[in-house]
Amino acid sequence: MSDRIKFGPVVPDAYQHLLSLSGAVEKAVANAGLDRRLVELVKLRVSQLNGCAFCVDKHSRDARTIGETERRVHLLPVWRETTCYTEQERAALELAEAMTTLSQHHEVPDAVYERATSVFTEEQYAAVAWAATAMNALNRLGVASRLPLPDQDAS
């Protein structure tokens, strides 16, 4: 693979603002009382859909670090076919997928919205939506720049 321009060093102010956004989202997630593992699953699923190898690697490791099981990490691409995920996790994953594939469907379907708002407070729903949004932005930079994976020995 060819080496590509890395956006952070070239436009550091914009990159720092994106990292600040990610930090604000993490704070919103905590303030909303959401389980960090749920949000890590959202980040991982969005990254899988966007094909960002760097982010898939990072968020699968981060999820395991905070107590997520190998099984659930591996089954995430087929979450609809399992009973391994809670009702909240399923609603969050469905919302994140709808937001990530907007170019295909041009909306978040009413049924997705209704399922999510039936299991989340307004604050929680907004925090999940912001988590998906920030992850989508980071994925686009990672994919476009072919952000390399860290050394295999990194855990």
CYANA upper distance limits for C-alpha pairs under 8 A (distance plus 0.5 A):
  3 ASP  CA    145 SER  CA      8.46
  3 ASP  CA    146 ARG  CA      7.97
  4 ARG  CA    145 SER  CA      5.69
  4 ARG  CA    146 ARG  CA      7.01
  5 ILE  CA     10 VAL  CA      8.40
  5 ILE  CA    145 SER  CA      6.27
  6 LYS  CA     10 VAL  CA      7.33
  6 LYS  CA    145 SER  CA      6.01
  6 LYS  CA    147 LEU  CA      7.83
  7 PHE  CA     11 VAL  CA      6.50
  7 PHE  CA     12 PRO  CA      8.12
  7 PHE  CA     15 TYR  CA      7.85
  7 PHE  CA    141 LEU  CA      7.45
  7 PHE  CA    145 SER  CA      7.67
  8 GLY  CA     12 PRO  CA      5.47
  8 GLY  CA     14 ALA  CA      8.10
  8 GLY  CA     15 TYR  CA      5.58
  8 GLY  CA     16 GLN  CA      8.31
 11 VAL  CA     15 TYR  CA      6.95
 12 PRO  CA     16 GLN  CA      6.48
 13 ASP  CA     17 HIS  CA      6.75
 14 ALA  CA     18 LEU  CA      6.80
 15 TYR  CA     19 LEU  CA      6.76
 16 GLN  CA     20 SER  CA      6.55
 17 HIS  CA     21 LEU  CA      6.61
 18 LEU  CA     22 SER  CA      6.79
 18 LEU  CA    134 ALA  CA      8.12
 18 LEU  CA    138 LEU  CA      8.30
 19 LEU  CA     23 GLY  CA      6.76
 20 SER  CA     24 ALA  CA      6.68
 21 LEU  CA     25 VAL  CA      6.66
 21 LEU  CA    134 ALA  CA      7.58
 22 SER  CA     26 GLU  CA      6.78
 22 SER  CA    131 ALA  CA      8.10
 22 SER  CA    134 ALA  CA      6.61
 23 GLY  CA     27 LYS  CA      6.82
 24 ALA  CA     28 ALA  CA      6.69
 25 VAL  CA     29 VAL  CA      6.60
 25 VAL  CA    127 ALA  CA      7.03
 25 VAL  CA    130 TRP  CA      6.79
 25 VAL  CA    131 ALA  CA      6.55
 25 VAL  CA    134 ALA  CA      8.32
 26 GLU  CA     30 ALA  CA      6.79
 26 GLU  CA    131 ALA  CA      8.30
 27 LYS  CA     31 ASN  CA      6.57
 28 ALA  CA     32 ALA  CA      6.49
 28 ALA  CA    127 ALA  CA      6.25
 29 VAL  CA     33 GLY  CA      6.94
 29 VAL  CA     34 LEU  CA      6.07
 29 VAL  CA     35 ASP  CA      8.46
 29 VAL  CA     36 ARG  CA      8.09
 29 VAL  CA     39 VAL  CA      8.25
 29 VAL  CA    124 GLN  CA      7.52
 29 VAL  CA    127 ALA  CA      5.87
 29 VAL  CA    128 VAL  CA      7.88
 30 ALA  CA     34 LEU  CA      6.53
 30 ALA  CA     35 ASP  CA      8.32
 30 ALA  CA     36 ARG  CA      8.20
 32 ALA  CA    123 GLU  CA      6.22
 32 ALA  CA    124 GLN  CA      5.68
 32 ALA  CA    127 ALA  CA      7.67
 33 GLY  CA    124 GLN  CA      7.95
 34 LEU  CA     38 LEU  CA      7.72
 34 LEU  CA     39 VAL  CA      8.05
 34 LEU  CA    124 GLN  CA      7.21
 35 ASP  CA     39 VAL  CA      7.35
 36 ARG  CA     40 GLU  CA      6.66
 36 ARG  CA     66 ILE  CA      8.25
 37 ARG  CA     41 LEU  CA      6.64
 37 ARG  CA     63 ALA  CA      6.59
 37 ARG  CA     66 ILE  CA      7.30
 37 ARG  CA     67 GLY  CA      7.96
 37 ARG  CA     68 GLU  CA      6.94
 38 LEU  CA     42 VAL  CA      6.89
 38 LEU  CA     89 GLU  CA      6.28
 38 LEU  CA     92 ALA  CA      8.12
 39 VAL  CA     43 LYS  CA      6.76
 39 VAL  CA    128 VAL  CA      7.46
 39 VAL  CA    131 ALA  CA      7.59
 40 GLU  CA     44 LEU  CA      6.56
 40 GLU  CA     59 HIS  CA      6.82
 40 GLU  CA     60 SER  CA      8.42
 40 GLU  CA     62 ASP  CA      7.74
 40 GLU  CA     63 ALA  CA      6.11
 41 LEU  CA     45 ARG  CA      6.48
 41 LEU  CA     59 HIS  CA      8.29
 41 LEU  CA     63 ALA  CA      7.54
 41 LEU  CA     73 VAL  CA      8.22
 41 LEU  CA     76 LEU  CA      8.23
 41 LEU  CA     89 GLU  CA      8.49
 41 LEU  CA     93 LEU  CA      8.07
 42 VAL  CA     46 VAL  CA      6.59
 42 VAL  CA     92 ALA  CA      7.24
 42 VAL  CA     93 LEU  CA      6.23
 42 VAL  CA     96 ALA  CA      6.87
 42 VAL  CA    128 VAL  CA      8.31
 42 VAL  CA    131 ALA  CA      7.95
 42 VAL  CA    132 ALA  CA      7.15
 43 LYS  CA     47 SER  CA      6.61
 43 LYS  CA     59 HIS  CA      7.13
 43 LYS  CA    131 ALA  CA      7.54
 43 LYS  CA    132 ALA  CA      7.02
 43 LYS  CA    135 MET  CA      6.42
 44 LEU  CA     48 GLN  CA      6.65
 44 LEU  CA     55 CYS  CA      7.65
 44 LEU  CA     56 VAL  CA      6.07
 44 LEU  CA     59 HIS  CA      5.81
 44 LEU  CA     60 SER  CA      6.82
 45 ARG  CA     49 LEU  CA      6.77
 45 ARG  CA     76 LEU  CA      7.34
 45 ARG  CA     77 PRO  CA      7.55
 45 ARG  CA     93 LEU  CA      7.67
 45 ARG  CA     96 ALA  CA      8.29
 45 ARG  CA     97 GLU  CA      8.05
 46 VAL  CA     50 ASN  CA      6.71
 46 VAL  CA     96 ALA  CA      7.06
 46 VAL  CA     97 GLU  CA      7.07
 46 VAL  CA    100 THR  CA      6.97
 46 VAL  CA    132 ALA  CA      7.21
 46 VAL  CA    135 MET  CA      7.30
 46 VAL  CA    136 ASN  CA      7.17
 47 SER  CA     51 GLY  CA      6.47
 47 SER  CA     52 CYS  CA      5.83
 47 SER  CA     53 ALA  CA      8.10
 47 SER  CA     55 CYS  CA      6.34
 47 SER  CA     56 VAL  CA      6.00
 47 SER  CA    135 MET  CA      7.67
 47 SER  CA    136 ASN  CA      7.82
 47 SER  CA    139 ASN  CA      6.72
 48 GLN  CA     52 CYS  CA      6.96
 48 GLN  CA     53 ALA  CA      8.22
 48 GLN  CA     56 VAL  CA      6.54
 48 GLN  CA     77 PRO  CA      8.14
 49 LEU  CA     97 GLU  CA      8.22
 49 LEU  CA    100 THR  CA      7.95
 50 ASN  CA    100 THR  CA      8.26
 50 ASN  CA    136 ASN  CA      8.05
 50 ASN  CA    139 ASN  CA      7.05
 50 ASN  CA    140 ARG  CA      8.11
 50 ASN  CA    143 VAL  CA      8.39
 51 GLY  CA     56 VAL  CA      8.45
 51 GLY  CA    139 ASN  CA      8.42
 51 GLY  CA    143 VAL  CA      7.57
 52 CYS  CA     56 VAL  CA      6.61
 52 CYS  CA    139 ASN  CA      6.18
 52 CYS  CA    140 ARG  CA      8.36
 52 CYS  CA    142 GLY  CA      6.72
 52 CYS  CA    143 VAL  CA      5.80
 53 ALA  CA     57 ASP  CA      6.53
 53 ALA  CA    143 VAL  CA      8.27
 53 ALA  CA    147 LEU  CA      8.50
 53 ALA  CA    149 LEU  CA      7.68
 54 PHE  CA     58 LYS  CA      6.67
 54 PHE  CA    142 GLY  CA      7.44
 54 PHE  CA    147 LEU  CA      6.64
 54 PHE  CA    148 PRO  CA      6.78
 54 PHE  CA    149 LEU  CA      5.67
 54 PHE  CA    150 PRO  CA      8.41
 55 CYS  CA     59 HIS  CA      6.35
 55 CYS  CA    139 ASN  CA      7.40
 55 CYS  CA    142 GLY  CA      8.09
 56 VAL  CA     60 SER  CA      6.38
 57 ASP  CA     61 ARG  CA      6.78
 57 ASP  CA    149 LEU  CA      7.89
 58 LYS  CA     62 ASP  CA      6.56
 59 HIS  CA     63 ALA  CA      6.33
 60 SER  CA     64 ARG  CA      6.86
 60 SER  CA     73 VAL  CA      7.03
 61 ARG  CA     65 THR  CA      6.64
 61 ARG  CA    155 SER  CA      7.66
 62 ASP  CA     66 ILE  CA      6.97
 63 ALA  CA     67 GLY  CA      7.05
 63 ALA  CA     68 GLU  CA      5.70
 63 ALA  CA     73 VAL  CA      8.26
 64 ARG  CA     68 GLU  CA      5.01
 64 ARG  CA     69 THR  CA      6.61
 64 ARG  CA     70 GLU  CA      7.43
 64 ARG  CA     73 VAL  CA      8.45
 68 GLU  CA     72 ARG  CA      7.59
 68 GLU  CA     73 VAL  CA      7.69
 69 THR  CA     73 VAL  CA      6.86
 70 GLU  CA     74 HIS  CA      6.60
 71 ARG  CA     75 LEU  CA      6.60
 72 ARG  CA     76 LEU  CA      6.50
 72 ARG  CA     84 CYS  CA      7.25
 72 ARG  CA     85 TYR  CA      8.38
 75 LEU  CA     79 TRP  CA      6.48
 75 LEU  CA     82 THR  CA      8.37
 78 VAL  CA     82 THR  CA      7.62
 79 TRP  CA     83 THR  CA      8.27
 79 TRP  CA     84 CYS  CA      7.98
 79 TRP  CA     85 TYR  CA      7.69
 79 TRP  CA     90 ARG  CA      8.18
 80 ARG  CA     90 ARG  CA      8.25
 85 TYR  CA     89 GLU  CA      6.31
 85 TYR  CA     90 ARG  CA      6.65
 86 THR  CA     90 ARG  CA      6.60
 87 GLU  CA     91 ALA  CA      6.69
 87 GLU  CA    119 VAL  CA      7.88
 88 GLN  CA     92 ALA  CA      6.59
 88 GLN  CA    116 ALA  CA      7.97
 88 GLN  CA    119 VAL  CA      6.42
 88 GLN  CA    120 PHE  CA      7.73
 89 GLU  CA     93 LEU  CA      6.53
 90 ARG  CA     94 GLU  CA      6.55
 91 ALA  CA     95 LEU  CA      6.61
 91 ALA  CA    112 VAL  CA      7.83
 91 ALA  CA    115 ARG  CA      6.64
 91 ALA  CA    116 ALA  CA      5.42
 91 ALA  CA    119 VAL  CA      8.03
 92 ALA  CA     96 ALA  CA      6.53
 92 ALA  CA    116 ALA  CA      7.16
 92 ALA  CA    128 VAL  CA      7.00
 93 LEU  CA     97 GLU  CA      6.52
 94 GLU  CA     98 ALA  CA      6.68
 94 GLU  CA    112 VAL  CA      7.09
 95 LEU  CA     99 MET  CA      6.68
 95 LEU  CA    108 VAL  CA      7.81
 95 LEU  CA    112 VAL  CA      6.65
 95 LEU  CA    113 TYR  CA      7.62
 95 LEU  CA    116 ALA  CA      7.50
 95 LEU  CA    129 ALA  CA      7.85
 96 ALA  CA    100 THR  CA      6.53
 96 ALA  CA    128 VAL  CA      8.02
 96 ALA  CA    129 ALA  CA      7.32
 96 ALA  CA    132 ALA  CA      5.90
 97 GLU  CA    101 THR  CA      6.62
 98 ALA  CA    102 LEU  CA      6.67
 98 ALA  CA    105 HIS  CA      8.30
 98 ALA  CA    107 GLU  CA      7.86
 98 ALA  CA    108 VAL  CA      5.94
 98 ALA  CA    109 PRO  CA      8.14
 98 ALA  CA    112 VAL  CA      8.34
 99 MET  CA    107 GLU  CA      8.18
 99 MET  CA    108 VAL  CA      6.90
 99 MET  CA    129 ALA  CA      8.28
 99 MET  CA    132 ALA  CA      7.60
 99 MET  CA    133 THR  CA      8.05
100 THR  CA    132 ALA  CA      7.82
100 THR  CA    133 THR  CA      8.40
100 THR  CA    136 ASN  CA      7.24
101 THR  CA    105 HIS  CA      7.10
101 THR  CA    106 HIS  CA      8.47
102 LEU  CA    106 HIS  CA      5.22
102 LEU  CA    107 GLU  CA      6.29
102 LEU  CA    108 VAL  CA      7.80
108 VAL  CA    112 VAL  CA      7.08
108 VAL  CA    113 TYR  CA      7.25
109 PRO  CA    113 TYR  CA      6.89
110 ASP  CA    114 GLU  CA      6.47
111 ALA  CA    115 ARG  CA      6.61
112 VAL  CA    116 ALA  CA      6.68
113 TYR  CA    117 THR  CA      6.56
114 GLU  CA    118 SER  CA      6.50
115 ARG  CA    119 VAL  CA      7.25
116 ALA  CA    120 PHE  CA      6.49
116 ALA  CA    125 TYR  CA      7.34
117 THR  CA    121 THR  CA      7.06
117 THR  CA    122 GLU  CA      7.54
117 THR  CA    125 TYR  CA      7.04
120 PHE  CA    124 GLN  CA      5.90
120 PHE  CA    125 TYR  CA      6.02
121 THR  CA    125 TYR  CA      6.57
122 GLU  CA    126 ALA  CA      6.67
123 GLU  CA    127 ALA  CA      6.66
124 GLN  CA    128 VAL  CA      6.73
125 TYR  CA    129 ALA  CA      6.72
126 ALA  CA    130 TRP  CA      6.57
127 ALA  CA    131 ALA  CA      6.58
128 VAL  CA    132 ALA  CA      6.79
129 ALA  CA    133 THR  CA      6.67
130 TRP  CA    134 ALA  CA      6.54
131 ALA  CA    135 MET  CA      6.60
132 ALA  CA    136 ASN  CA      6.56
133 THR  CA    137 ALA  CA      6.89
134 ALA  CA    138 LEU  CA      6.81
135 MET  CA    139 ASN  CA      6.49
136 ASN  CA    140 ARG  CA      6.76
137 ALA  CA    141 LEU  CA      7.19
138 LEU  CA    142 GLY  CA      6.69
139 ASN  CA    143 VAL  CA      6.42
140 ARG  CA    144 ALA  CA      6.48
141 LEU  CA    145 SER  CA      6.53
142 GLY  CA    146 ARG  CA      6.24
142 GLY  CA    147 LEU  CA      5.51
143 VAL  CA    147 LEU  CA      7.10
150 PRO  CA    154 ALA  CA      7.02
